Amino acid sequence: MQRRTLLQLAAFVVMVPTTGMLLSACERTKAAPIKLGSILSVSGSAAFLGGPRLKKKKIYVERINAEGGVLGRQLVLVHYDDQSDAIKANGFAKRLIESDHVDLIVGGTTTGSTMAMVPLVEKAELPFISLAGAVVVIEPVKKWVFKTPHTDRMAAEKIYEDMKTRGLTKIGLLSETSGFGQSGRKEAQAAAAKFGITLAADETYGPKDTDVTAQLTKLKNTPGVQALLVFGLGQGPAVVTKNYSQLGMAGLPLYQSHGVASQQYIKLTGTASEGVRLPAAALLVTDKLPANDPQKSVVAAYEQAFKARYKDEVSTFGGFAYDGLMIAVNAIKRAGSLEKEKVRTAIESTHDYIGTSGVVNMSATDHLGLDLSAFRMIEVKNGDWSLVK
């Protein structure tokens, strides 16, 4: 297996602010810079996802340029904040393509923002690596679209595997009405029978709801329900968790999706999240991984770099941005040019890339390249993440 460490993986440049203007540093280079488009939700409801991704891009853009760039050219990140608004994401994608003339795009924080960008990149035939979670991003396969986060389908299946080991077969489903939440709901429904799971109740909540006790009360009172599964992003799942605790529902095991795989979730929920389980990337449990784990050195180096720069806890969301950047840069190197079809083909042929999300092996029929082994089932114990044995 070809191992790639943080030092071997090329990087990106100093960050461009949300205005999308190019940095003057690149004007000092003789060769034209490589323009990397970025649209992230740095503000708005999905800021906890987009913020870490922007920080991580900044670190590695600077590092790569300091090491000489890629193909002898500096990298410039042309970035826009879509403010967690899919309509704005569409407008910025159009600007990146038609005005900024970027060479590829790594971004798209949410499923909604990503899907608003997809028709534009497909029409422009521009490589696009999304950082959104829903399986709809890559299924059906779209020629120019790839992604790095585990899918909602994978999350549902990993959760159901764990439920089976605990003898939990009758559950209540609570999904957010966001694009991610509804895609997760669909995948949870579709995968249930395969794992012998019965959905005894099915409720939804809005991403801006400040109270979901009504829905939780219905789930609590549904005869035979043995556990709860929540699909959502941002503040919503934290509200659900606190309401769950307030209603005294600790007797029903609570599962969240990878949409809350961040220390921020624990900070928002406090003791209410104790015992909550979810599937996540190895990055959240770096210090708990065995020494022979192929990801351990990669995620440890990633964590060290992030904490040294920002004095803050890492999140899996920043890790997805790191993987997207590294996959893009490695593809440009292998392609030996910025010719879009060559870069696209190189991304599609990514093989044995060890990143923060897992070991990636893409193909013409798989524009993600991860399997269930890339997910670790984790649980909140004593206010921290722990590996479920």
Secondary structure, 3 states (H helix, E strand, C coil): CCCCCCCCCCCCCCCCCCCCCCCHHHHHCCCCCEEEEEEECCCCCCHHHHHHHHHHHHHHHHHHHHCCCECCECEEEEEEECCCCHHHHHHHHHHHHHCCCCCEEEECCCHHHHHHHHHHHHHHCCCEEECCCCHHHCCCCCCCEEECCCCHHHHHHHHHHHHHHCCCCEEEEEEECCHHHHHHHHHHHHHHHHHCCEEEEEEEECCCCCCCHHHHHHHHCCCCCCEEEEECCCHHHHHHHHHHHHCCCCCCCEEECHHHCEHHHHHHHHHHHCCCEEEECHHHHHHHCCCCCCCHHHHHHHHHHHHHHHCCCCEHHHHHHHHHHHHHHHHHHHHCCCCHHHHHHHHHCCCCEECCCCEECCECCECCCCCHHHCEEEEEECCEEEECC
